[in-house]
Structure formats: C-alpha cells, structure tokens
Amino acid sequence: MNALSQQRCFTHRTREAAARCPECGRFYCRECVTAHAGRMVCAACLRQLTARPTRQRRSLHAVRLVAGAAAGLVAAWLLFYCGGRVLMLLPTPVHEGTLWETDAEVPDEE
C-alpha cells in the first residue's frame, strides 16, 4: 500500500493528496474533500450520500400524506357515526319538538 505522502490528488495531479475518500478509495487534496458525518469524503461521494435520504424522505412523505388522509377520513366517519348514534338515542319528543311544549296553562291575571 502506498503511503499518503506519496499519493497525488485524483482531480489535481500536481497536488499532494491530503486524504483518502472512504467511499471510493481515491486520494484527494484538501480542496477536493469535505467533512461529512465525521469522515472526509470527496464531492462525488458526498452528492451520493446526501441524495439517498432525499429519495427516502420523498417516499416517506408520500406515505405520511396518504396515512394522514386515511386517518382523517376515519376520524370524520367516526365523528359522524357517533353523532348519529347519539341523535338516535334521544327520545322521540325531542325530535318532534313536543318536549318543549308545556302542558301547564298560563295563570290568568285577575
């Protein structure tokens, strides 16, 4: 294995290598590598590493959106179903409006 001090940058052949990318295994100078997740990676590998979660987030976002819509529909159905059941439990005079009528006569003012 060649020592790092004897290697040259993959992009800039005249420059001495400062780091080896753990993803692709190539040597790069200080300008060609950047720190990511505690490691020094090259620009091409950094694009690949950061592109993966974006795709996962999009698909996960779609799943969350569909699940949220389904949960909303279930919640709305449950609300209206329970509301209808409560209305069905009310006595008939409430529905007919006769509950509010009083049989007591208004006293005559004499």
C-alpha positions in Angstrom: 0.0 0.0 0.0 1.3 3.4 -0.9 1.8 6.0 1.8 -0.5 9.0 1.8 2.5 11.4 1.4 3.5 9.7 -1.9 0.0 10.0 -3.4 -1.3 12.7 -5.7 -4.8 14.2 -5.9 -7.2 12.3 -8.2 -8.5 15.6 -9.6 -5.4 17.8 -9.4 -2.5 15.5 -10.5 0.2 18.1 -9.5 -1.1 18.4 -5.9 -0.2 16.2 -3.0 -3.0 14.1 -1.6 -4.3 15.1 1.9 -7.0 12.4 2.4 -8.4 9.2 1.0 -12.1 9.1 0.4 -13.6 6.1 2.4 -16.4 5.7 -0.1 -14.5 5.4 -3.4 -11.0 4.9 -2.1 -9.4 7.6 -4.2 -6.9 10.1 -2.9 -7.7 13.9 -2.9 -6.1 17.2 -1.9 -7.5 19.4 0.8 -9.7 21.4 -1.7 -11.4 18.2 -3.0 -12.6 16.7 0.2 -15.0 17.8 2.8 -16.1 16.6 6.3 -19.3 14.7 6.4 -20.5 12.6 9.3 -17.1 12.6 10.9 -15.3 11.5 7.7 -13.5 13.2 4.9 -15.3 12.4 1.6 -14.9 13.6 -2.0 -17.5 15.8 -3.7 -18.9 13.0 -5.9 -19.4 10.6 -2.9 -20.9 13.5 -0.9 -23.5 14.0 -3.6 -24.4 10.3 -3.5 -24.5 10.2 0.3 -26.8 13.3 0.6 -29.0 12.2 -2.3 -30.1 8.9 -0.7 -32.1 10.4 2.2 -33.8 12.9 -0.1 -35.3 10.0 -2.1 -36.3 8.2 1.1 -37.8 11.4 2.5 -39.9 11.9 -0.6 -41.3 8.4 -0.5 -41.8 8.6 3.3 -43.5 11.9 2.8 -46.0 10.3 0.4 -46.7 7.5 2.8 -47.3 10.0 5.6 -49.6 12.1 3.4 -51.7 9.0 2.4 -51.8 7.8 6.0 -52.8 11.2 7.3 -55.6 11.5 4.7 -56.9 8.0 5.6 -56.7 8.8 9.3 -58.7 12.0 8.7 -61.4 10.1 6.8 -61.7 7.5 9.5 -61.9 10.2 12.2 -64.6 12.1 10.2 -66.6 8.9 9.7 -66.3 8.0 13.4 -67.4 11.5 14.4 -70.5 11.5 12.2 -71.3 7.9 13.1 -71.1 8.6 16.9 -73.1 11.8 16.4 -75.8 9.9 14.6 -75.9 7.2 17.3 -76.3 9.9 19.9 -79.2 11.5 18.0 -80.9 8.1 17.7 -80.7 7.7 21.5 -82.6 11.0 22.1 -86.3 10.4 23.0 -89.0 10.9 20.3 -90.5 14.1 21.8 -87.2 15.9 21.3 -87.3 15.0 17.6 -90.9 16.0 17.2 -90.5 19.2 19.2 -93.2 18.4 21.7 -90.8 18.2 24.6 -90.5 21.9 24.8 -94.3 22.5 24.9 -95.6 22.8 28.4 -99.0 21.4 29.4 -99.2 24.0 32.2 -101.5 26.8 31.5 -100.5 30.3 31.9 -102.3 31.7 35.0 -104.9 34.3 34.3 -104.3 37.7 35.6 -107.2 38.7 37.7 
